[in-house]
Amino acid sequence: MARREVCFVIARGAIVWSDVSSSPALLPDSRDRWDAIWAHRETLDEVAHSHPLGPDAFSPEDETTMDALDAALGRPLRYSVVTPTLLIVREHGHRVGEQSEPWWVPLLRAASGM
């Protein structure tokens, strides 16, 4: 399977929406993704995506997107990036220390071809 970026929208602990890129390094903006986020805005827990080739960090584009989403929702969300070996989490605008991996991380890695 080819490596590619994948996004999960998680609300009330369940994956309520996902999309897949054809690229391992880029997940283009999607109107459907924004619609899913807005539709679940009251129960939204987290937005997670993969970096199958790295980096082991949020990209500058990720940072601006997270800031815009927090501003639109009027509250900070939890965000995650999943790499082949790491789970990187941002909560309340700050990267948090090591975390145990939620149940959906292996699914995101598999969907990403990692």
N, CA, C and O atoms as a printed pandas DataFrame, in Angstrom:
     atom_number atom_name residue_name chain_id  residue_number  x_coord  y_coord  z_coord
0              1         N          MET        A               1    0.848   -1.189    0.000
1              2        CA          MET        A               1    0.000    0.000    0.000
2              3         C          MET        A               1    0.888    1.245    0.000
3              4         O          MET        A               1    1.891    1.301    0.712
4              5         N          ALA        A               2    0.524    2.206   -0.776
5              6        CA          ALA        A               2    1.259    3.470   -0.838
6              7         C          ALA        A               2    1.045    4.254    0.446
7              8         O          ALA        A               2   -0.008    4.171    1.078
8              9         N          ARG        A               3    2.053    5.008    0.812
9             10        CA          ARG        A               3    1.918    5.902    1.972
10            11         C          ARG        A               3    1.157    7.153    1.544
11            12         O          ARG        A               3    1.339    7.672    0.443
12            13         N          ARG        A               4    0.294    7.622    2.457
13            14        CA          ARG        A               4   -0.521    8.805    2.169
14            15         C          ARG        A               4   -0.997    9.410    3.477
15            16         O          ARG        A               4   -1.120    8.722    4.490
16            17         N          GLU        A               5   -1.263   10.705    3.439
17            18        CA          GLU        A               5   -1.802   11.359    4.631
18            19         C          GLU        A               5   -3.282   11.027    4.758
19            20         O          GLU        A               5   -4.006   10.937    3.766
20            21         N          VAL        A               6   -3.713   10.849    6.005
21            22        CA          VAL        A               6   -5.101   10.533    6.326
22            23         C          VAL        A               6   -5.519   11.424    7.487
23            24         O          VAL        A               6   -4.711   11.725    8.365
24            25         N          CYS        A               7   -6.769   11.842    7.493
25            26        CA          CYS        A               7   -7.312   12.667    8.571
26            27         C          CYS        A               7   -8.507   11.954    9.197
27            28         O          CYS        A               7   -9.359   11.416    8.488
28            29         N          PHE        A               8   -8.565   11.953   10.527
29            30        CA          PHE        A               8   -9.728   11.467   11.267
30            31         C          PHE        A               8  -10.321   12.638   12.045
31            32         O          PHE        A               8   -9.592   13.418   12.659
32            33         N          VAL        A               9  -11.637   12.754   12.014
33            34        CA          VAL        A               9  -12.374   13.685   12.867
34            35         C          VAL        A               9  -13.038   12.809   13.934
35            36         O          VAL        A               9  -13.771   11.873   13.615
36            37         N          ILE        A              10  -12.769   13.128   15.202
37            38        CA          ILE        A              10  -13.207   12.276   16.306
38            39         C          ILE        A              10  -14.143   13.067   17.217
39            40         O          ILE        A              10  -13.801   14.150   17.691
40            41         N          ALA        A              11  -15.320   12.511   17.451
41            42        CA          ALA        A              11  -16.316   13.132   18.334
42            43         C          ALA        A              11  -16.865   12.063   19.270
43            44         O          ALA        A              11  -17.202   10.956   18.850
44            45         N          ARG        A              12  -16.944   12.416   20.533
45            46        CA          ARG        A              12  -17.422   11.476   21.554
46            47         C          ARG        A              12  -16.687   10.136   21.473
47            48         O          ARG        A              12  -17.283    9.075   21.660
48            49         N          GLY        A              13  -15.390   10.205   21.192
49            50        CA          GLY        A              13  -14.557    9.009   21.182
50            51         C          GLY        A              13  -14.680    8.127   19.963
51            52         O          GLY        A              13  -14.078    7.054   19.918
52            53         N          ALA        A              14  -15.455    8.554   18.962
53            54        CA          ALA        A              14  -15.650    7.752   17.749
54            55         C          ALA        A              14  -15.145    8.514   16.527
55            56         O          ALA        A              14  -15.205    9.743   16.482
56            57         N          ILE        A              15  -14.656    7.784   15.554
57            58        CA          ILE        A              15  -14.282    8.400   14.280
58            59         C          ILE        A              15  -15.576    8.686   13.540
59            60         O          ILE        A              15  -16.305    7.764   13.173
60            61         N          VAL        A              16  -15.860    9.956   13.323
61            62        CA          VAL        A              16  -17.120   10.334   12.672
62            63         C          VAL        A              16  -16.925   10.725   11.220
63            64         O          VAL        A              16  -17.889   10.865   10.467
64            65         N          TRP        A              17  -15.671   10.900   10.833
65            66        CA          TRP        A              17  -15.388   11.256    9.436
66            67         C          TRP        A              17  -13.907   11.050    9.182
67            68         O          TRP        A              17  -13.088   11.217   10.086
68            69         N          SER        A              18  -13.559   10.687    7.949
69            70        CA          SER        A              18  -12.145   10.584    7.578
70            71         C          SER        A              18  -11.987   10.908    6.106
71            72         O          SER        A              18  -12.926   10.788    5.320
72            73         N          ASP        A              19  -10.782   11.322    5.750
73            74        CA          ASP        A              19  -10.462   11.467    4.342
74            75         C          ASP        A              19   -9.010   11.102    4.119
75            76         O          ASP        A              19   -8.199   11.094    5.045
76            77         N          VAL        A              20   -8.701   10.798    2.865
77            78        CA          VAL        A              20   -7.402   10.264    2.486
78            79         C          VAL        A              20   -6.851   11.089    1.335
79            80         O          VAL        A              20   -7.575   11.432    0.400
80            81         N          SER        A              21   -5.570   11.402    1.408
81            82        CA          SER        A              21   -4.882   12.103    0.333
82            83         C          SER        A              21   -4.227   11.086   -0.590
83            84         O          SER        A              21   -4.039    9.927   -0.220
84            85         N          SER        A              22   -3.891   11.517   -1.761
85            86        CA          SER        A              22   -3.104   10.667   -2.651
86            87         C          SER        A              22   -1.610   10.897   -2.434
87            88         O          SER        A              22   -0.783   10.254   -3.081
88            89         N          SER        A              23   -1.262   11.808   -1.531
89            90        CA          SER        A              23    0.124   12.190   -1.279
90            91         C          SER        A              23    0.559   11.778    0.129
91            92         O          SER        A              23   -0.253   11.818    1.054
92            93         N          PRO        A              24    1.813   11.385    0.309
93            94        CA          PRO        A              24    2.321   11.097    1.655
94            95         C          PRO        A              24    2.728   12.356    2.425
95            96         O          PRO        A              24    3.056   12.287    3.609
96            97         N          ALA        A              25    2.703   13.507    1.741
97            98        CA          ALA        A              25    3.206   14.726    2.372
98            99         C          ALA        A              25    2.237   15.896    2.345
99           100         O          ALA        A              25    2.591   17.000    2.759
100          101         N          LEU        A              26    1.020   15.673    1.867
101          102        CA          LEU        A              26    0.079   16.778    1.733
102          103         C          LEU        A              26   -1.349   16.252    1.831
103          104         O          LEU        A              26   -1.712   15.269    1.184
104          105         N          LEU        A              27   -2.142   16.919    2.644
105          106        CA          LEU        A              27   -3.569   16.618    2.737
106          107         C          LEU        A              27   -4.302   17.899    2.371
107          108         O          LEU        A              27   -4.495   18.766    3.222
108          109         N          PRO        A              28   -4.713   18.027    1.115
109          110        CA          PRO        A              28   -5.338   19.281    0.682
110          111         C          PRO        A              28   -6.580   19.611    1.498
111          112         O          PRO        A              28   -7.260   18.728    2.021
112          113         N          ASP        A              29   -6.856   20.906    1.590
113          114        CA          ASP        A              29   -8.072   21.355    2.253
114          115         C          ASP        A              29   -9.277   20.708    1.580
115          116         O          ASP        A              29   -9.265   20.429    0.381
116          117         N          SER        A              30  -10.306   20.479    2.372
117          118        CA          SER        A              30  -11.487   19.797    1.862
118          119         C          SER        A              30  -12.745   20.446    2.430
119          120         O          SER        A              30  -12.878   20.588    3.645
120          121         N          ARG        A              31  -13.644   20.830    1.575
121          122        CA          ARG        A              31  -14.926   21.385    2.033
122          123         C          ARG        A              31  -15.693   20.337    2.829
123          124         O          ARG        A              31  -16.334   20.666    3.827
124          125         N          ASP        A              32  -15.634   19.068    2.394
125          126        CA          ASP        A              32  -16.321   17.999    3.116
126          127         C          ASP        A              32  -15.778   17.840    4.533
127          128         O          ASP        A              32  -16.541   17.603    5.470
128          129         N          ARG        A              33  -14.455   17.970    4.690
129          130        CA          ARG        A              33  -13.864   17.869    6.030
130          131         C          ARG        A              33  -14.363   19.008    6.918
131          132         O          ARG        A              33  -14.761   18.782    8.061
132          133         N          TRP        A              34  -14.340   20.243    6.385
133          134        CA          TRP        A              34  -14.822   21.379    7.164
134          135         C          TRP        A              34  -16.305   21.219    7.515
135          136         O          TRP        A              34  -16.723   21.567    8.620
136          137         N          ASP        A              35  -17.094   20.696    6.582
137          138        CA          ASP        A              35  -18.515   20.449    6.866
138          139         C          ASP        A              35  -18.685   19.416    7.979
139          140         O          ASP        A              35  -19.544   19.575    8.846
140          141         N          ALA        A              36  -17.872   18.362    7.959
141          142        CA          ALA        A              36  -17.953   17.332    9.013
142          143         C          ALA        A              36  -17.553   17.918   10.362
143          144         O          ALA        A              36  -18.194   17.643   11.377
144          145         N          ILE        A              37  -16.499   18.722   10.372
145          146        CA          ILE        A              37  -16.077   19.361   11.620
146          147         C          ILE        A              37  -17.195   20.259   12.149
147          148         O          ILE        A              37  -17.505   20.230   13.340
148          149         N          TRP        A              38  -17.789   21.040   11.284
149          150        CA          TRP        A              38  -18.853   21.947   11.716
150          151         C          TRP        A              38  -20.085   21.176   12.179
151          152         O          TRP        A              38  -20.715   21.548   13.168
152          153         N          ALA        A              39  -20.428   20.111   11.472
153          154        CA          ALA        A              39  -21.605   19.318   11.849
154          155         C          ALA        A              39  -21.442   18.686   13.231
155          156         O          ALA        A              39  -22.432   18.473   13.931
156          157         N          HIS        A              40  -20.213   18.387   13.629
157          158        CA          HIS        A              40  -19.952   17.739   14.919
158          159         C          HIS        A              40  -19.332   18.701   15.932
159          160         O          HIS        A              40  -18.762   18.265   16.932
160          161         N          ARG        A              41  -19.439   19.997   15.679
161          162        CA          ARG        A              41  -18.733   20.988   16.490
162          163         C          ARG        A              41  -19.064   20.922   17.976
163          164         O          ARG        A              41  -18.204   21.216   18.806
164          165         N          GLU        A              42  -20.272   20.548   18.325
165          166        CA          GLU        A              42  -20.648   20.513   19.749
166          167         C          GLU        A              42  -20.033   19.325   20.485
167          168         O          GLU        A              42  -19.831   19.389   21.697
168          169         N          THR        A              43  -19.734   18.246   19.770
169          170        CA          THR        A              43  -19.226   17.022   20.404
170          171         C          THR        A              43  -17.822   16.660   19.950
171          172         O          THR        A              43  -17.308   15.598   20.301
172          173         N          LEU        A              44  -17.204   17.530   19.175
173          174        CA          LEU        A              44  -15.889   17.265   18.616
174          175         C          LEU        A              44  -14.840   17.172   19.712
175          176         O          LEU        A              44  -14.737   18.054   20.565
176          177         N          ASP        A              45  -14.058   16.088   19.681
177          178        CA          ASP        A              45  -12.977   15.882   20.641
178          179         C          ASP        A              45  -11.618   16.227   20.048
179          180         O          ASP        A              45  -10.780   16.859   20.691
180          181         N          GLU        A              46  -11.420   15.794   18.797
181          182        CA          GLU        A              46  -10.059   15.820   18.277
182          183         C          GLU        A              46  -10.066   15.751   16.753
183          184         O          GLU        A              46  -10.961   15.170   16.138
184          185         N          VAL        A              47   -9.045   16.357   16.170
185          186        CA          VAL        A              47   -8.765   16.201   14.749
186          187         C          VAL        A              47   -7.352   15.641   14.674
187          188         O          VAL        A              47   -6.408   16.237   15.193
188          189         N          ALA        A              48   -7.217   14.496   14.025
189          190        CA          ALA        A              48   -5.922   13.821   13.933
190          191         C          ALA        A              48   -5.585   13.560   12.477
191          192         O          ALA        A              48   -6.464   13.292   11.658
192          193         N          HIS        A              49   -4.308   13.642   12.170
193          194        CA          HIS        A              49   -3.879   13.279   10.828
194          195         C          HIS        A              49   -2.494   12.651   10.893
195          196         O          HIS        A              49   -1.807   12.712   11.913
196          197         N          SER        A              50   -2.108   12.052    9.785
197          198        CA          SER        A              50   -0.850   11.331    9.752
198          199         C          SER        A              50    0.218   12.100    8.992
199          200         O          SER        A              50   -0.069   12.909    8.109
200          201         N          HIS        A              51    1.456   11.820    9.364
201          202        CA          HIS        A              51    2.645   12.250    8.640
202          203         C          HIS        A              51    3.447   10.979    8.361
203          204         O          HIS        A              51    4.408   10.686    9.073
204          205         N          PRO        A              52    3.061   10.223    7.334
205          206        CA          PRO        A              52    3.716    8.931    7.111
206          207         C          PRO        A              52    5.205    9.019    6.774
207          208         O          PRO        A              52    5.936    8.045    6.955
208          209         N          LEU        A              53    5.659   10.167    6.290
209          210        CA          LEU        A              53    7.073   10.369    5.989
210          211         C          LEU        A              53    7.716   11.392    6.921
211          212         O          LEU        A              53    8.854   11.807    6.700
212          213         N          GLY        A              54    6.991   11.799    7.963
213          214        CA          GLY        A              54    7.484   12.849    8.838
214          215         C          GLY        A              54    6.972   14.186    8.344
215          216         O          GLY        A              54    6.269   14.228    7.335
216          217         N          PRO        A              55    7.285   15.244    8.993
217          218        CA          PRO        A              55    8.169   15.336   10.149
218          219         C          PRO        A              55    7.455   14.886   11.435
219          220         O          PRO        A              55    6.235   14.724   11.476
220          221         N          ASP        A              56    8.257   14.698   12.459
221          222        CA          ASP        A              56    7.720   14.333   13.775
222          223         C          ASP        A              56    7.316   15.596   14.526
223          224         O          ASP        A              56    7.773   15.858   15.639
224          225         N          ALA        A              57    6.440   16.374   13.881
225          226        CA          ALA        A              57    5.989   17.649   14.445
226          227         C          ALA        A              57    4.798   18.130   13.630
227          228         O          ALA        A              57    4.535   17.634   12.535
228          229         N          PHE        A              58    4.085   19.104   14.183
229          230        CA          PHE        A              58    3.064   19.793   13.403
230          231         C          PHE        A              58    3.777   20.713   12.418
231          232         O          PHE        A              58    4.755   21.370   12.774
232          233         N          SER        A              59    3.295   20.758   11.200
233          234        CA          SER        A              59    3.874   21.649   10.197
234          235         C          SER        A              59    3.379   23.075   10.438
235          236         O          SER        A              59    2.404   23.273   11.162
236          237         N          PRO        A              60    4.037   24.068    9.842
237          238        CA          PRO        A              60    3.519   25.438    9.958
238          239         C          PRO        A              60    2.083   25.549    9.430
239          240         O          PRO        A              60    1.276   26.286    9.997
240          241         N          GLU        A              61    1.758   24.836    8.363
241          242        CA          GLU        A              61    0.379   24.842    7.852
242          243         C          GLU        A              61   -0.579   24.229    8.865
243          244         O          GLU        A              61   -1.690   24.726    9.054
244          245         N          ASP        A              62   -0.147   23.141    9.524
245          246        CA          ASP        A              62   -0.966   22.537   10.584
246          247         C          ASP        A              62   -1.255   23.566   11.673
247          248         O          ASP        A              62   -2.390   23.689   12.134
248          249         N          GLU        A              63   -0.228   24.299   12.078
249          250        CA          GLU        A              63   -0.373   25.279   13.161
250          251         C          GLU        A              63   -1.396   26.353   12.807
251          252         O          GLU        A              63   -2.247   26.688   13.631
252          253         N          THR        A              64   -1.325   26.895   11.601
253          254        CA          THR        A              64   -2.284   27.941   11.224
254          255         C          THR        A              64   -3.691   27.377   11.096
255          256         O          THR        A              64   -4.661   28.051   11.439
256          257         N          THR        A              65   -3.812   26.145   10.606
257          258        CA          THR        A              65   -5.131   25.515   10.492
258          259         C          THR        A              65   -5.729   25.277   11.877
259          260         O          THR        A              65   -6.917   25.524   12.084
260          261         N          MET        A              66   -4.923   24.801   12.825
261          262        CA          MET        A              66   -5.421   24.555   14.184
262          263         C          MET        A              66   -5.855   25.864   14.837
263          264         O          MET        A              66   -6.901   25.915   15.485
264          265         N          ASP        A              67   -5.071   26.911   14.674
265          266        CA          ASP        A              67   -5.442   28.211   15.244
266          267         C          ASP        A              67   -6.753   28.718   14.645
267          268         O          ASP        A              67   -7.604   29.240   15.365
268          269         N          ALA        A              68   -6.915   28.565   13.337
269          270        CA          ALA        A              68   -8.146   29.011   12.678
270          271         C          ALA        A              68   -9.346   28.194   13.149
271          272         O          ALA        A              68  -10.423   28.745   13.379
272          273         N          LEU        A              69   -9.164   26.896   13.293
273          274        CA          LEU        A              69  -10.264   26.039   13.738
274          275         C          LEU        A              69  -10.669   26.371   15.170
275          276         O          LEU        A              69  -11.860   26.450   15.471
276          277         N          ASP        A              70   -9.696   26.567   16.054
277          278        CA          ASP        A              70  -10.007   26.960   17.435
278          279         C          ASP        A              70  -10.769   28.280   17.463
279          280         O          ASP        A              70  -11.731   28.428   18.216
280          281         N          ALA        A              71  -10.340   29.236   16.647
281          282        CA          ALA        A              71  -11.017   30.536   16.600
282          283         C          ALA        A              71  -12.443   30.390   16.077
283          284         O          ALA        A              71  -13.363   31.010   16.610
284          285         N          ALA        A              72  -12.632   29.582   15.050
285          286        CA          ALA        A              72  -13.975   29.388   14.477
286          287         C          ALA        A              72  -14.908   28.709   15.465
287          288         O          ALA        A              72  -16.090   29.048   15.535
288          289         N          LEU        A              73  -14.390   27.749   16.232
289          290        CA          LEU        A              73  -15.221   27.007   17.188
290          291         C          LEU        A              73  -15.372   27.731   18.518
291          292         O          LEU        A              73  -16.271   27.419   19.300
292          293         N          GLY        A              74  -14.496   28.697   18.777
293          294        CA          GLY        A              74  -14.563   29.423   20.040
294          295         C          GLY        A              74  -14.037   28.633   21.218
295          296         O          GLY        A              74  -14.314   28.971   22.369
296          297         N          ARG        A              75  -13.283   27.587   20.944
297          298        CA          ARG        A              75  -12.676   26.773   22.008
298          299         C          ARG        A              75  -11.520   25.976   21.413
299          300         O          ARG        A              75  -11.523   25.663   20.222
300          301         N          PRO        A              76  -10.542   25.651   22.236
301          302        CA          PRO        A              76   -9.426   24.858   21.719
302          303         C          PRO        A              76   -9.792   23.377   21.644
303          304         O          PRO        A              76  -10.442   22.835   22.538
304          305         N          LEU        A              77   -9.367   22.747   20.571
305          306        CA          LEU        A              77   -9.538   21.306   20.413
306          307         C          LEU        A              77   -8.229   20.603   20.734
307          308         O          LEU        A              77   -7.195   21.230   20.962
308          309         N          ARG        A              78   -8.311   19.322   20.743
309          310        CA          ARG        A              78   -7.125   18.472   20.820
310          311         C          ARG        A              78   -6.778   18.086   19.380
311          312         O          ARG        A              78   -7.657   17.750   18.587
312          313         N          TYR        A              79   -5.496   18.138   19.060
313          314        CA          TYR        A              79   -5.013   17.790   17.725
314          315         C          TYR        A              79   -3.899   16.770   17.869
315          316         O          TYR        A              79   -3.123   16.812   18.823
316          317         N          SER        A              80   -3.827   15.860   16.917
317          318        CA          SER        A              80   -2.773   14.859   16.933
318          319         C          SER        A              80   -2.184   14.680   15.547
319          320         O          SER        A              80   -2.872   14.791   14.532
320          321         N          VAL        A              81   -0.890   14.401   15.535
321          322        CA          VAL        A              81   -0.198   13.945   14.347
322          323         C          VAL        A              81    0.366   12.574   14.686
323          324         O          VAL        A              81    1.002   12.390   15.724
324          325         N          VAL        A              82    0.129   11.625   13.805
325          326        CA          VAL        A              82    0.617   10.268   13.983
326          327         C          VAL        A              82    1.700   10.014   12.938
327          328         O          VAL        A              82    1.468   10.164   11.738
328          329         N          THR        A              83    2.879    9.629   13.407
329          330        CA          THR        A              83    3.994    9.280   12.529
330          331         C          THR        A              83    4.222    7.770   12.658
331          332         O          THR        A              83    3.542    7.118   13.451
332          333         N          PRO        A              84    5.148    7.211   11.909
333          334        CA          PRO        A              84    5.385    5.777   12.055
334          335         C          PRO        A              84    5.730    5.341   13.476
335          336         O          PRO        A              84    5.454    4.202   13.852
336          337         N          THR        A              85    6.329    6.227   14.272
337          338        CA          THR        A              85    6.766    5.831   15.616
338          339         C          THR        A              85    6.248    6.704   16.746
339          340         O          THR        A              85    6.425    6.361   17.914
340          341         N          LEU        A              86    5.611    7.829   16.426
341          342        CA          LEU        A              86    5.207    8.763   17.470
342          343         C          LEU        A              86    3.753    9.194   17.345
343          344         O          LEU        A              86    3.166    9.167   16.263
344          345         N          LEU        A              87    3.191    9.592   18.481
345          346        CA          LEU        A              87    1.931   10.311   18.553
346          347         C          LEU        A              87    2.264   11.673   19.151
347          348         O          LEU        A              87    2.755   11.760   20.276
348          349         N          ILE        A              88    1.994   12.731   18.396
349          350        CA          ILE        A              88    2.281   14.093   18.839
350          351         C          ILE        A              88    0.946   14.781   19.077
351          352         O          ILE        A              88    0.073   14.774   18.209
352          353         N          VAL        A              89    0.788   15.374   20.255
353          354        CA          VAL        A              89   -0.505   15.924   20.654
354          355         C          VAL        A              89   -0.360   17.396   21.032
355          356         O          VAL        A              89    0.609   17.800   21.675
356          357         N          ARG        A              90   -1.346   18.181   20.617
357          358        CA          ARG        A              90   -1.458   19.584   21.017
358          359         C          ARG        A              90   -2.805   19.743   21.714
359          360         O          ARG        A              90   -3.846   19.368   21.174
360          361         N          GLU        A              91   -2.768   20.299   22.909
361          362        CA          GLU        A              91   -3.978   20.618   23.667
362          363         C          GLU        A              91   -3.863   22.041   24.179
363          364         O          GLU        A              91   -2.806   22.451   24.658
364          365         N          HIS        A              92   -4.947   22.791   24.079
365          366        CA          HIS        A              92   -4.981   24.171   24.559
366          367         C          HIS        A              92   -3.817   24.997   24.005
367          368         O          HIS        A              92   -3.250   25.840   24.699
368          369         N          GLY        A              93   -3.476   24.736   22.745
369          370        CA          GLY        A              93   -2.459   25.524   22.074
370          371         C          GLY        A              93   -1.020   25.125   22.352
371          372         O          GLY        A              93   -0.098   25.784   21.873
372          373         N          HIS        A              94   -0.809   24.056   23.117
373          374        CA          HIS        A              94    0.549   23.649   23.481
374          375         C          HIS        A              94    0.744   22.152   23.249
375          376         O          HIS        A              94   -0.156   21.342   23.471
376          377         N          ARG        A              95    1.942   21.817   22.798
377          378        CA          ARG        A              95    2.280   20.400   22.651
378          379         C          ARG        A              95    2.393   19.789   24.037
379          380         O          ARG        A              95    3.001   20.365   24.939
380          381         N          VAL        A              96    1.802   18.620   24.190
381          382        CA          VAL        A              96    1.836   17.932   25.485
382          383         C          VAL        A              96    2.816   16.774   25.420
383          384         O          VAL        A              96    3.157   16.285   24.343
384          385         N          GLY        A              97    3.260   16.344   26.593
385          386        CA          GLY        A              97    4.237   15.266   26.690
386          387         C          GLY        A              97    3.690   13.938   26.196
387          388         O          GLY        A              97    2.574   13.844   25.686
388          389         N          GLU        A              98    4.497   12.945   26.363
389          390        CA          GLU        A              98    4.171   11.615   25.865
390          391         C          GLU        A              98    2.815   11.140   26.381
391          392         O          GLU        A              98    2.467   11.325   27.547
392          393         N          GLN        A              99    2.084   10.536   25.493
393          394        CA          GLN        A              99    0.733   10.067   25.796
394          395         C          GLN        A              99    0.607    8.597   25.390
395          396         O          GLN        A              99    1.314    8.126   24.500
396          397         N          SER        A             100   -0.298    7.885   26.051
397          398        CA          SER        A             100   -0.601    6.542   25.557
398          399         C          SER        A             100   -1.431    6.709   24.280
399          400         O          SER        A             100   -2.184    7.672   24.140
400          401         N          GLU        A             101   -1.283    5.771   23.365
401          402        CA          GLU        A             101   -1.957    5.896   22.077
402          403         C          GLU        A             101   -3.410    5.448   22.175
403          404         O          GLU        A             101   -3.689    4.351   22.660
404          405         N          PRO        A             102   -4.340    6.292   21.716
405          406        CA          PRO        A             102   -5.751    5.895   21.676
406          407         C          PRO        A             102   -5.961    4.725   20.717
407          408         O          PRO        A             102   -5.090    4.409   19.907
408          409         N          TRP        A             103   -7.107    4.098   20.818
409          410        CA          TRP        A             103   -7.429    2.904   20.032
410          411         C          TRP        A             103   -7.373    3.139   18.528
411          412         O          TRP        A             103   -7.133    2.198   17.773
412          413         N          TRP        A             104   -7.586    4.365   18.079
413          414        CA          TRP        A             104   -7.668    4.643   16.653
414          415         C          TRP        A             104   -6.305    4.861   15.992
415          416         O          TRP        A             104   -6.228    4.897   14.764
416          417         N          VAL        A             105   -5.230    5.007   16.770
417          418        CA          VAL        A             105   -3.905    5.262   16.184
418          419         C          VAL        A             105   -3.459    4.145   15.245
419          420         O          VAL        A             105   -2.989    4.447   14.148
420          421         N          PRO        A             106   -3.581    2.858   15.620
421          422        CA          PRO        A             106   -3.197    1.808   14.668
422          423         C          PRO        A             106   -4.034    1.840   13.374
423          424         O          PRO        A             106   -3.528    1.496   12.306
424          425         N          LEU        A             107   -5.291    2.245   13.464
425          426        CA          LEU        A             107   -6.125    2.367   12.271
426          427         C          LEU        A             107   -5.618    3.485   11.365
427          428         O          LEU        A             107   -5.581    3.330   10.144
428          429         N          LEU        A             108   -5.227    4.608   11.962
429          430        CA          LEU        A             108   -4.691    5.724   11.186
430          431         C          LEU        A             108   -3.370    5.334   10.527
431          432         O          LEU        A             108   -3.131    5.664    9.366
432          433         N          ARG        A             109   -2.519    4.636   11.263
433          434        CA          ARG        A             109   -1.250    4.182   10.674
434          435         C          ARG        A             109   -1.517    3.221    9.504
435          436         O          ARG        A             109   -0.889    3.335    8.452
436          437         N          ALA        A             110   -2.429    2.295    9.687
437          438        CA          ALA        A             110   -2.734    1.331    8.629
438          439         C          ALA        A             110   -3.308    2.028    7.396
439          440         O          ALA        A             110   -2.905    1.733    6.271
440          441         N          ALA        A             111   -4.240    2.942    7.604
441          442        CA          ALA        A             111   -4.846    3.660    6.477
442          443         C          ALA        A             111   -3.815    4.516    5.741
443          444         O          ALA        A             111   -3.963    4.794    4.551
444          445         N          SER        A             112   -2.770    4.929    6.460
445          446        CA          SER        A             112   -1.714    5.760    5.893
446          447         C          SER        A             112   -0.613    4.952    5.221
447          448         O          SER        A             112    0.308    5.522    4.635
448          449         N          GLY        A             113   -0.704    3.634    5.302
449          450        CA          GLY        A             113    0.315    2.782    4.702
450          451         C          GLY        A             113    1.605    2.714    5.497
451          452         O          GLY        A             113    2.662    2.414    4.944
452          453         N          MET        A             114    1.526    2.987    6.781
453          454        CA          MET        A             114    2.725    2.926    7.634
454          455         C          MET        A             114    2.902    1.515    8.164
455          456         O          MET        A             114    3.851    1.248    8.902
